[in-house]
Amino acid sequence: MSASEPVRIEIPELGVTSDVMDLGLQSDGSMEVPPGAYPAGWYTGAPTPGELGPAIIAAHVDWNGEPGVFYEIDKLEPGDDVIIRREDGSTAVFKVDRVDQYPKDEFPTDTVYGNIDHAGLRLITCGGDFDDDENSYVDNIVVYASLGR
């Protein structure tokens, strides 16, 4: 598909619908995160959903006790749909390939952000146990999906 920014994400299996905002990089080089439980955010340094390569959408699992966009993302299974509505009016439908969980200090940056030979999608959120001292989850959940075939 040609380049077109995402404006909405839908995950029918989870009953998720959210607008999508732009995300860039923070001063330390890490990706920005959305400012609250909603909306989800697209990393503008990656391909747009449907283009060749891994499009990246991040959202919170929860925020100040409120379920976030990706609250139940760890329940997705291979074959589930992730629907991206694009600015040009087109729709990119991705199929989940797998869901992985990684300790934050072992995040596989190259696997998540690296070049791939197809139109892919990565959904990223926090997960695992919550560390009260750090006020943060100890893991990341990454959903790997491919443009419907």
C-alpha positions as a Markdown table, in Angstrom:
| # | Residue | x | y | z |
|---|---|---|---|---|
| 1 | Met | 0.0 | 0.0 | 0.0 |
| 2 | Ser | 1.1 | 3.6 | -0.5 |
| 3 | Ala | 2.0 | 5.8 | 2.4 |
| 4 | Ser | -1.0 | 7.1 | 4.4 |
| 5 | Glu | -1.0 | 7.9 | 8.1 |
| 6 | Pro | -3.2 | 5.9 | 10.5 |
| 7 | Val | -6.1 | 7.7 | 12.0 |
| 8 | Arg | -7.9 | 4.8 | 13.9 |
| 9 | Ile | -7.2 | 1.3 | 15.2 |
| 10 | Glu | -9.8 | -1.4 | 15.7 |
| 11 | Ile | -9.2 | -4.8 | 17.3 |
| 12 | Pro | -12.6 | -6.6 | 17.0 |
| 13 | Glu | -11.6 | -9.5 | 19.1 |
| 14 | Leu | -11.0 | -7.2 | 22.1 |
| 15 | Gly | -13.7 | -4.6 | 21.3 |
| 16 | Val | -11.0 | -1.9 | 20.9 |
| 17 | Thr | -11.5 | 1.2 | 18.9 |
| 18 | Ser | -9.2 | 4.2 | 19.3 |
| 19 | Asp | -8.0 | 7.3 | 17.4 |
| 20 | Val | -4.3 | 7.3 | 16.6 |
| 21 | Met | -2.0 | 10.2 | 17.3 |
| 22 | Asp | 1.6 | 10.8 | 16.1 |
| 23 | Leu | 4.5 | 9.8 | 18.3 |
| 24 | Gly | 8.2 | 10.9 | 17.8 |
| 25 | Leu | 11.3 | 10.4 | 19.8 |
| 26 | Gln | 12.1 | 11.8 | 23.3 |
| 27 | Ser | 15.4 | 13.6 | 24.0 |
| 28 | Asp | 17.0 | 10.4 | 25.2 |
| 29 | Gly | 16.2 | 8.7 | 21.9 |
| 30 | Ser | 13.4 | 6.5 | 23.2 |
| 31 | Met | 10.0 | 6.5 | 21.6 |
| 32 | Glu | 7.4 | 8.9 | 23.0 |
| 33 | Val | 4.3 | 7.3 | 24.5 |
| 34 | Pro | 0.7 | 8.6 | 24.4 |
| 35 | Pro | -0.2 | 11.0 | 27.2 |
| 36 | Gly | -3.0 | 8.9 | 28.7 |
| 37 | Ala | -5.1 | 5.7 | 28.5 |
| 38 | Tyr | -6.4 | 6.8 | 25.1 |
| 39 | Pro | -5.5 | 7.4 | 22.2 |
| 40 | Ala | -3.0 | 4.9 | 20.7 |
| 41 | Gly | 0.0 | 6.4 | 18.9 |
| 42 | Trp | 1.8 | 5.7 | 15.7 |
| 43 | Tyr | 5.6 | 6.1 | 15.7 |
| 44 | Thr | 6.2 | 8.5 | 12.8 |
| 45 | Gly | 9.8 | 7.2 | 12.3 |
| 46 | Ala | 8.4 | 3.9 | 11.0 |
| 47 | Pro | 6.5 | 3.1 | 7.8 |
| 48 | Thr | 2.8 | 3.8 | 7.8 |
| 49 | Pro | 0.6 | 0.8 | 8.3 |
| 50 | Gly | 0.3 | -1.1 | 5.0 |
| 51 | Glu | 3.7 | 0.1 | 3.6 |
| 52 | Leu | 6.6 | -2.3 | 3.4 |
| 53 | Gly | 8.2 | -2.7 | 6.8 |
| 54 | Pro | 7.1 | -2.6 | 10.4 |
| 55 | Ala | 4.6 | 0.0 | 11.3 |
| 56 | Ile | 4.7 | 0.7 | 15.1 |
| 57 | Ile | 1.6 | 1.5 | 17.2 |
| 58 | Ala | 2.0 | 2.0 | 21.0 |
| 59 | Ala | -0.6 | 2.4 | 23.6 |
| 60 | His | -1.0 | 2.0 | 27.4 |
| 61 | Val | -2.2 | -1.1 | 29.1 |
| 62 | Asp | -3.7 | 1.1 | 31.7 |
| 63 | Trp | -3.3 | 4.7 | 33.0 |
| 64 | Asn | -4.0 | 5.9 | 36.5 |
| 65 | Gly | -6.2 | 2.9 | 37.2 |
| 66 | Glu | -8.2 | 3.2 | 33.9 |
| 67 | Pro | -7.9 | 0.5 | 31.3 |
| 68 | Gly | -5.9 | 1.7 | 28.3 |
| 69 | Val | -6.2 | 1.0 | 24.6 |
| 70 | Phe | -4.1 | -2.2 | 24.9 |
| 71 | Tyr | -5.5 | -3.4 | 28.2 |
| 72 | Glu | -6.1 | -7.0 | 27.0 |
| 73 | Ile | -3.7 | -7.1 | 24.1 |
| 74 | Asp | -2.0 | -10.2 | 25.6 |
| 75 | Lys | -5.1 | -12.1 | 24.9 |
| 76 | Leu | -4.7 | -11.8 | 21.1 |
| 77 | Glu | -4.1 | -15.0 | 19.2 |
| 78 | Pro | -2.6 | -15.8 | 15.8 |
| 79 | Gly | -5.2 | -15.0 | 13.1 |
| 80 | Asp | -7.0 | -12.2 | 15.0 |
| 81 | Asp | -7.5 | -9.0 | 13.0 |
| 82 | Val | -6.1 | -5.6 | 13.7 |
| 83 | Ile | -7.8 | -3.0 | 11.5 |
| 84 | Ile | -6.1 | 0.3 | 10.7 |
| 85 | Arg | -8.2 | 3.1 | 9.1 |
| 86 | Arg | -5.9 | 5.3 | 7.1 |
| 87 | Glu | -6.0 | 9.1 | 6.3 |
| 88 | Asp | -6.6 | 8.4 | 2.6 |
| 89 | Gly | -9.8 | 6.5 | 3.4 |
| 90 | Ser | -8.3 | 3.1 | 2.9 |
| 91 | Thr | -8.2 | 0.3 | 5.4 |
| 92 | Ala | -5.2 | -2.0 | 6.2 |
| 93 | Val | -6.3 | -5.3 | 7.8 |
| 94 | Phe | -3.5 | -7.1 | 9.6 |
| 95 | Lys | -3.5 | -10.7 | 11.0 |
| 96 | Val | -1.8 | -11.4 | 14.3 |
| 97 | Asp | 1.2 | -13.7 | 13.8 |
| 98 | Arg | 2.3 | -13.9 | 17.5 |
| 99 | Val | 2.3 | -12.2 | 20.9 |
| 100 | Asp | 5.6 | -12.0 | 22.8 |
| 101 | Gln | 6.5 | -10.7 | 26.2 |
| 102 | Tyr | 10.0 | -9.4 | 27.0 |
| 103 | Pro | 11.7 | -7.9 | 30.1 |
| 104 | Lys | 12.2 | -4.2 | 29.5 |
| 105 | Asp | 15.9 | -4.5 | 29.8 |
| 106 | Glu | 16.0 | -7.2 | 27.1 |
| 107 | Phe | 13.7 | -5.5 | 24.6 |
| 108 | Pro | 14.6 | -6.9 | 21.1 |
| 109 | Thr | 14.9 | -3.5 | 19.3 |
| 110 | Asp | 16.2 | -5.0 | 16.0 |
| 111 | Thr | 13.4 | -7.6 | 15.9 |
| 112 | Val | 10.7 | -5.1 | 16.6 |
| 113 | Tyr | 11.9 | -2.1 | 14.5 |
| 114 | Gly | 14.2 | -3.8 | 12.0 |
| 115 | Asn | 13.6 | -4.2 | 8.3 |
| 116 | Ile | 11.2 | -6.9 | 7.2 |
| 117 | Asp | 10.2 | -8.1 | 3.7 |
| 118 | His | 6.5 | -7.5 | 4.0 |
| 119 | Ala | 4.0 | -4.9 | 5.4 |
| 120 | Gly | 4.0 | -5.6 | 9.1 |
| 121 | Leu | 2.6 | -4.1 | 12.3 |
| 122 | Arg | 4.0 | -4.0 | 15.8 |
| 123 | Leu | 1.7 | -3.2 | 18.7 |
| 124 | Ile | 3.7 | -2.3 | 21.8 |
| 125 | Thr | 2.6 | -1.9 | 25.4 |
| 126 | Cys | 3.7 | -2.6 | 29.0 |
| 127 | Gly | 3.0 | -5.9 | 30.8 |
| 128 | Gly | 4.0 | -8.4 | 33.3 |
| 129 | Asp | 4.3 | -7.5 | 37.0 |
| 130 | Phe | 4.0 | -3.9 | 38.2 |
| 131 | Asp | 7.0 | -2.6 | 40.1 |
| 132 | Asp | 5.6 | -0.2 | 42.7 |
| 133 | Asp | 9.1 | 1.3 | 43.4 |
| 134 | Glu | 9.6 | 2.2 | 39.8 |
| 135 | Asn | 5.9 | 2.9 | 39.1 |
| 136 | Ser | 6.2 | 0.9 | 36.0 |
| 137 | Tyr | 5.6 | -2.6 | 34.5 |
| 138 | Val | 8.7 | -4.8 | 34.3 |
| 139 | Asp | 8.0 | -6.2 | 30.8 |
| 140 | Asn | 6.8 | -5.1 | 27.3 |
| 141 | Ile | 4.2 | -7.0 | 25.3 |
| 142 | Val | 4.7 | -6.9 | 21.5 |
| 143 | Val | 2.1 | -8.1 | 19.0 |
| 144 | Tyr | 3.6 | -9.0 | 15.6 |
| 145 | Ala | 1.1 | -8.9 | 12.7 |
| 146 | Ser | 1.2 | -9.0 | 8.9 |
| 147 | Leu | -0.9 | -7.4 | 6.3 |
| 148 | Gly | -3.8 | -9.8 | 5.5 |
| 149 | Arg | -2.8 | -12.4 | 2.9 |
